[in-house]
Amino acid sequence: MTGAALTGALAAVGLLGAGWWLRRRYVTVTVDGESMLPTYRPGERLLVRRVAAASLRTGQVVVLSRFGRPRPAAPVSRDPAPGPPQWIIKRVAAVPGDPIPRDTVAALRGAPGTRVPDGRVVVLGDNPPRSLDSRQTGYVTTDRLLGVVLRRLR
């Protein structure tokens, strides 16, 4: 193999590796529903970065597996399959160790303790009348986390 051919082969392998890494690190999702109005509108596409639950911060917008469904074991495709949405988009209101937001989250008024427990978060939609979130369901487990919304895609 010549030097130019070897360089070309190495470049191709590098590009494939970079593409694989990007697909495992970033995902696009399409908004379906009005729970995050006016921040995100139905049909908007969002770039999501996969993150560890320990890196979550209050105020971030996250994508989680839908209530009532466990997170799929296999990596998700760039977009969920057609049909009912697999994912929900919500804003983080409290992370483990934060005070329990009893005043704004009715489902947690009777929760034991004073702090959000490990492995749990409180998430809220920006449009309360159109959002199924922690106000009704209480804590959400962090194993449902897909990632954090980075930005809209054009």
N, C-alpha and C positions, 0 to 999 in steps of 0.2 A: 504494500500500500504506500502510495506517495505521501509526502508531507501535506500537500493540499487536500488530498482525499481524507487523510486522517483528521485534519483540522475541520473539514466539512462534516465528517461523521461525529466528531466531538461536539460541534455546534448544534447539530440536529438532536443529539442526546440531551444536551443542555436545554434546548428549547422544549423538548418533550417533558423533561423534569420540571421546568418552570411552569409549564401548563398544568401538569398534574398537581403541583403544589398550590397554584392559584385556585384550581377547582375544589380542592379540599379545604381551602381557607376562606373562600368567598362564595356566596350564593346569591342569586337574584330571586326575589319573590314579587308577586303581583298582588296589590291590595284588592281585597274583595270584601266589601261591607263598609259601613259608615261609623264604626266604633272609634276611629281615630280622626274623624273630621274635627276641626278644619285642617289639622296638620297634614294628614295624608288622605287622598281621595280615591274612591274606587277606580281601578284600572291603572293607577300609578305603579311603576316598577321601582323596586328598592334594592340597593346593594347592601348585603348583610355580611358581616364578618363573623365567622365562628369564633367564640370566645369561651373561656372557662368561667363557670359561675362565680368563682372567687373574684373575678375582675369587674363584676357588675357594680354600677354606681347609681344612686338615686337620680332620676331624671332621664336616664337613657331610655331609648325606645328599643324594645327587644322583640324577637320573633320566638314563639314557643309553640310546642305541639298543642293542638286544640284540646280544650277541656274534655275529659272523658275518654281520651285516647292516649295510650302510652307513646313515647317517642319511638320512631322506627329504629330498629337495630342497624339497618344498612344505611350508608350515606344517602342523602337525598339528591335528586337530580337538580339541575339548575332551576327548574320550576316544578312545583308539585303537579301531579297528574291531573288531567281534567276531572271535573266532578266536584264534590263538596271540598271546601278548603281543608287542608291538613294543618295549617298553621294559623296562629293568631298573632296580631301585632298589638302590643300594649306598652305603656310607659311604666318604668319601675318607680314605685312609690316608697318602698322600704326594702332594705337588704338585711341579711342576718346581722344581728347586733343592734340594729336601729330600734328606737321605741316603736311599739305597736301603734299604728295610726287608728286608734279606736274611734275617734271623732268622725273620720271620713269614711271608714270601712265598717259598715254595720255588721257584717258577718264575723268580725273579729272582736266585737264588744265584749264577749264573754270568754275570749281566749285566755288561757292561763299564762302567767308570767308577765313581764313588762317589756321584753325585747323579742324581736322576730327571731325564731330559732334557726339554727344551722340547717342548711338544705332547703330553706323556704324563702320566698320573696312575696312581696305584695305588688300586684300589677293593676293598673287602671287604664281604661280607655279615655281618650280626651273628650269623647262625646257620651257622657254618662247615660242618657236615655236609650242609646243604641249599643251599649257595650255590656257583654257578659264578662265580668272580671272579678277581682277579689272582693268587690262590694257585695257580691252575691255568694261567691264560692269560698272566700277566705284565702288562706295561703295557697300559693302555687309552688310545687316542688321544682327545685333547680334542675332536676334531670330532664325536664321538658325543654330546656333552653337550646335553641338552634344558634342564635347569635344576636349581635347588636346592629341596628340599622345605622349605616354610615351616611347614605345620601340617596336622593332620588336619581333615577337614570332617565335620560331624555328619550 
